Every structure is written in structure tokens, then in C-alpha cells.
Amino acid sequence: MSKKEHDIEKEQVEAVENETVEVEEQVEEKTVEEKLQDELKQEKDKFLRLFAEFENYKKRTSKERVDLFKTASQDVMVALLPILDDFDRAYVEISKTEEKELLKGVELISNKLKSTLQQKGLEVIEAAQGDAFNADNHEAITQIPAPSEDLKGKIIDVIEKGYKLGDKIIRFPKVVIGQ
């Protein structure tokens, strides 16, 4: 081999080594860049998860707050239910007498109280004789033999009205059912 051939071969080897070094540097640079990209993706993922968790927290607390406002007056409403029952009983008793002026006064006060409570969200749960008994919506006080076949398993009498505040039942109607 001549010196010239040897120099050419040496230059080729050096060129290949230089290319190898450059490729290795690019690989190292890429891996550093890829590492940074991965870290960035992880941080973005953490941020999105934290943001979603915070949004869920805000929704949950606002829903709880709305529910609290809806039923905040529940204690007052439950305390007033016996008064409504007393008005109903007084109306029945006074209607048996000839005190028509007294009846009008009791009826006026009763209607005013009922309309005020209705504006605040109180509703009567309808239960009438002959309705089907539903354990989810009625409270059975007792069972008696049904006066007719078609009243078996149905409401015979309503002892006490039921009420709900918004969507929540605060007192179940107390009923007698036929056996």
C-alpha cells in the first residue's frame, strides 16, 4: 500500500468516525429533547388532572349548597305540620256548628298559612281512599279487613296527610290499608 492510499484510507476512517460522533451527539441531543418532551407531557397531564379535580370539587360544593338552601327550612316546616293538622281538625269541628263567621275566620287563616308554606316549597302528598298502597310513598298504620274485594291492598282511610319539601318527603301520609 502506498502512502497515498494509506492517507486516503485514513481520511475515510476519520470521516466515518466523525459521522459516528455526530450521529451519537444527535442521538444524545434527541434523547435530551425527548426527555424534556416527556417531562412536559407529564406536567401537562398533572395540570389537567388537577384542574379536572378542582372543577369537580366546585360542581360538588355548589350542588351541596343548592341542596342545603332547598332544605334549610325543613326544621321549621316539620314544626309547623302539627299546626296545619290542627287547622284541618278545627275546620271540621267548626263546620259541624252554626258558627259560620268563626268558620270563615279559621278558613281564612288556614288558607293564608297553607299558601305561604306552599310558596316556600311545601307540598301535600296526595293519598285518597281507593289508591294503591305504595310503601315508598305511604306509611301503613294498620291493616283492616277490606270492606270489598277491590279494596284489598289499597288505602281504606288517610289518618294523617303527608308532605314533601321540594323533592324530599318530610312526612309520609299515614294510612289504613285493606287486607
C-alpha positions in Angstrom: 0.0 0.0 0.0 1.3 3.3 -0.9 1.3 6.3 1.3 -1.3 8.0 -0.7 -3.7 5.0 -0.4 -2.9 4.9 3.3 -3.7 8.6 3.7 -7.0 8.1 1.7 -8.0 5.2 3.9 -7.1 7.1 7.0 -9.2 10.0 5.9 -12.1 7.7 5.2 -11.8 6.1 8.6 -11.7 9.6 10.2 -14.7 10.7 8.2 -16.7 7.6 9.4 -15.6 8.2 12.9 -16.7 11.9 12.7 -20.1 10.9 11.3 -20.4 8.4 14.1 -19.6 11.0 16.7 -22.1 13.4 15.1 -24.8 10.8 15.0 -24.1 9.9 18.6 -24.3 13.6 19.5 -27.6 13.9 17.7 -28.9 10.8 19.5 -27.8 12.3 22.7 -29.4 15.6 21.8 -32.6 13.8 20.8 -32.8 11.8 23.9 -32.4 15.0 26.0 -35.1 16.7 23.8 -37.3 13.6 24.2 -36.7 13.6 27.9 -37.8 17.2 28.1 -40.8 16.4 25.9 -41.8 13.6 28.2 -41.4 15.7 31.3 -43.5 18.4 29.6 -46.2 15.8 28.8 -46.2 14.6 32.4 -46.5 18.1 33.8 -49.4 18.9 31.4 -51.1 15.6 32.5 -50.7 16.5 36.1 -52.1 20.0 35.5 -55.1 18.7 33.6 -55.9 16.2 36.3 -55.6 18.8 39.0 -57.8 21.2 37.0 -60.4 18.5 36.4 -60.4 17.6 40.1 -60.8 21.2 41.1 -63.7 21.6 38.6 -65.4 18.5 40.1 -64.9 20.0 43.6 -66.5 23.2 42.6 -69.5 21.4 41.0 -70.0 19.2 44.0 -69.8 22.0 46.6 -72.2 24.2 44.5 -74.7 21.3 44.3 -74.4 20.7 48.0 -75.0 24.4 48.6 -78.1 24.4 46.4 -79.4 21.3 48.2 -78.8 22.9 51.6 -80.8 26.0 50.6 -83.6 23.8 49.3 -84.0 22.0 52.6 -82.8 24.7 55.0 -86.3 25.4 56.1 -87.1 21.7 56.7 -87.0 22.0 60.5 -89.4 24.9 60.5 -91.7 23.2 58.1 -91.8 20.0 60.2 -92.5 22.1 63.3 -95.5 23.7 61.5 -97.1 20.5 60.3 -99.0 19.8 63.6 -100.4 23.3 63.3 -101.7 22.6 59.8 -103.3 19.4 61.2 -104.9 21.4 64.0 -106.4 23.8 61.5 -107.8 20.9 59.5 -109.4 19.4 62.6 -110.7 22.8 63.8 -112.3 23.4 60.4 -114.1 20.0 60.6 -115.3 20.7 64.1 -116.5 24.2 63.5 -118.2 23.2 60.3 -120.5 21.0 62.4 -121.7 24.0 64.4 -123.6 27.0 63.2 -120.8 29.4 63.8 -120.3 30.4 60.1 -118.4 33.6 60.9 -115.9 31.6 63.1 -115.6 29.1 60.3 -114.8 31.8 57.8 -112.1 33.2 60.1 -110.4 29.9 60.7 -110.6 29.1 57.0 -109.0 32.5 56.1 -106.1 32.0 58.5 -105.6 28.3 57.4 -105.6 29.2 53.7 -103.1 32.1 54.3 -100.8 29.7 56.3 -101.0 27.0 53.6 -100.4 29.4 50.7 -97.4 30.9 52.5 -95.9 27.4 53.2 -96.7 26.4 49.6 -94.7 29.4 48.3 -91.7 28.1 50.4 -91.9 24.7 48.7 -94.2 22.7 50.9 -96.5 20.3 49.0 -99.2 17.9 50.2 -98.7 14.3 49.1 -102.0 13.2 47.7 -103.4 10.0 49.2 -107.1 9.1 48.9 -109.3 6.2 49.6 -109.0 3.6 46.9 -105.5 4.5 45.9 -103.0 1.6 45.6 -100.7 1.4 48.7 -97.1 2.1 47.9 -94.6 1.5 50.8 -92.2 4.1 49.2 -94.8 6.9 49.5 -97.1 5.9 52.3 -96.8 4.8 55.9 -99.2 2.0 56.9 -100.5 2.5 60.4 -102.7 -0.7 60.4 -104.4 -3.2 58.2 -108.1 -4.0 58.5 -110.3 -6.5 56.6 -111.2 -4.9 53.3 -114.9 -4.0 53.0 -114.9 -5.2 49.4 -112.6 -7.3 47.2 -111.5 -4.4 45.1 -110.1 -2.5 48.2 -107.6 -5.3 49.1 -104.1 -3.9 49.2 -105.5 -0.4 48.7 -105.9 2.6 51.0 -109.0 2.5 53.1 -108.5 5.7 55.1 -106.0 8.5 55.4 -105.2 9.2 59.1 -102.7 12.0 58.6 -101.7 13.9 55.5 -98.1 13.6 54.1 -95.9 16.5 53.0 -92.8 17.0 50.9 -90.4 19.9 50.7 -89.1 20.2 47.2 -88.4 16.6 46.2 -87.8 15.3 49.7 -90.6 13.8 51.7 -90.6 15.3 55.2 -93.7 13.3 56.5 -95.2 10.3 54.9 -99.0 10.1 54.7 -100.3 7.7 57.4 -102.9 5.3 56.0 -105.0 2.3 56.8 -104.9 -0.4 54.2 -107.3 -3.3 53.4 -106.3 -6.9 53.8 
